[in-house]
Amino acid sequence: MAEIGTTLREARMRARVDINEVEAATKIRAKYLRALENEEWDLLPGPTYVKSFLRTYAEYLGLDVTLLIEEYKRGHERPSDIDQLPISPHLDARRKPPRRPRVSRGWIVAGIIISLLALFVVIGTLGSNNDSTPTTTTSTQPTREERARARRRAKRAKARERRAARARTARRVVRLQLVPQGVVFACVVDASGNAVVPGTNLVPGAATPVFRSKRFTLTVGNGAVTLKINGKSIDVPDRADAVGYDIRAGKAPDELPSGQGPTCQ
């Protein structure tokens, strides 16, 4: 098997993960992560922390945790005094077992905290990488390219929303213009009751401005005029009597009965 540090470093490089990203994800300080990759065991707090850090780092990279821990034990962990005692049936049963070394309460608390942090990191890693393979892992934080794609998607969504809003507004408003081909009387009243064309004679070549309103009612004296409604031209029938129209947003122009159009008087 390759060396422990080399295995960790190569797995991290294959995953294209920076040592600082690993620190943020595993809560293990960067100097300890580098010590693991360089197998500088004397820079680490102790064997218990080495195995805890090694387990957390290996699980984050998707490596075989058991294999790495066993490799560390074989090469770098000294057997306990009990393991070195000879196995003999003639051992004195009255001999007191060797006194276990006392561990300070601070180290115990620190070990519990580190174990809990490692457990949280493992749970988060498993939840976000259920479909990942052992040799390929992804960072829990979005990459620069992913953030850029998210910003582009948000801009496109806002642009679509603005276009949809303009389209909804356009459907609620009628654009009306009168283009006379001869002298014609015209009276045009908008939805607010304002006479935008106050009962005057229009002459050829003097088209009205484009008026905007939710509704128009109008009267024209003869058919010598073209109505442009939302850019579409509508010819007025040439009749002896005045012609009236009711024009609303989203609907076709409705011709009014004779005498029911506005007069602007």
C-alpha positions, 0 to 999 in steps of 0.5 A, spaced: 500 500 500 502 507 498 504 511 504 498 514 508 500 521 507 501 520 499 494 516 499 491 522 502 494 528 498 493 524 491 486 523 493 485 530 495 488 533 488 484 528 484 478 531 487 481 538 486 480 540 493 484 546 496 487 544 503 483 550 506 476 547 503 478 541 507 479 545 513 472 549 513 469 542 511 472 538 517 473 543 522 481 540 522 486 545 522 490 546 516 497 545 519 494 538 522 492 536 515 498 538 512 502 534 517 497 528 516 499 528 508 507 529 510 506 524 515 509 529 520 506 525 526 510 529 531 506 535 529 500 532 531 497 532 539 497 524 540 495 518 537 488 518 539 488 525 535 492 522 529 486 516 528 481 521 529 483 526 524 485 521 519 478 518 520 475 524 518 480 526 513 479 519 509 471 519 510 471 526 507 476 524 501 472 517 500 478 513 502 478 506 506 478 509 513 479 502 516 485 500 511 488 507 513 487 506 520 490 499 520 496 502 516 498 507 521 497 502 527 502 497 524 507 503 522 507 508 527 503 506 534 506 502 539 503 496 542 500 497 549 504 494 555 498 489 556 499 487 549 507 485 550 505 481 556 507 473 555 501 469 555 502 464 560 497 459 564 502 460 571 501 468 571 500 470 579 492 471 579 494 475 585 498 480 581 495 487 581 493 489 574 498 495 571 495 501 573 492 505 567 495 512 566 491 517 568 488 522 563 487 529 564 480 531 564 481 537 559 484 532 554 477 527 555 473 534 554 477 535 547 477 528 545 469 528 546 468 535 542 473 533 536 469 526 536 462 530 535 465 535 530 467 529 526 461 525 527 457 532 524 462 532 518 461 525 516 453 525 517 454 532 512 458 529 507 454 522 507 448 526 506 451 531 500 455 525 497 450 519 496 451 518 489 459 520 489 464 514 488 470 513 492 475 516 488 471 522 486 468 527 491 465 534 491 466 540 495 460 542 500 461 549 498 459 551 491 465 553 486 466 559 482 463 556 476 457 554 480 456 561 483 457 564 476 452 559 473 447 561 478 448 568 477 446 567 470 440 563 471 438 569 476 439 574 471 435 570 465 429 569 470 429 576 472 429 578 464 423 573 463 419 576 469 420 583 466 418 581 459 412 578 462 410 584 466 411 588 460 407 583 456 401 583 461 401 591 461 401 591 454 395 587 454 391 591 459 393 598 455 390 600 448 394 604 443 390 608 438 391 613 433 387 616 427 390 617 420 385 621 416 385 620 409 380 626 408 377 631 412 373 628 418 370 630 424 373 626 430 371 625 438 375 620 442 374 619 449 379 615 454 377 611 460 378 617 465 373 621 461 378 625 458 376 628 450 383 626 447 380 628 441 375 634 443 370 633 437 374 637 431 375 636 424 382 632 422 385 633 415 389 629 411 396 628 413 395 630 420 395 623 424 393 624 431 398 622 436 398 615 439 393 615 445 394 609 450 388 607 455 384 601 457 378 603 453 376 608 448 369 610 445 370 615 439 365 617 434 368 619 427 363 623 422 365 619 415 369 613 413 375 618 411 379 615 416 383 609 418 384 607 426 390 604 428 389 599 434 395 596 437 399 597 430 393 594 426 390 598 421 382 598 421 378 601 416 372 605 418 366 604 413 364 610 409 356 611 411 352 617 411 351 617 419 357 618 424 360 611 426 361 610 433 366 605 436 367 602 443 375 599 444 377 595 450 384 592 451 384 585 449 378 585 445 376 587 438 373 593 437 365 594 438 361 598 433 356 602 437 349 603 435 347 609 431 347 615 435 350 612 442 358 614 440 361 620 444 360 627 441 365 631 445 359 637 446 
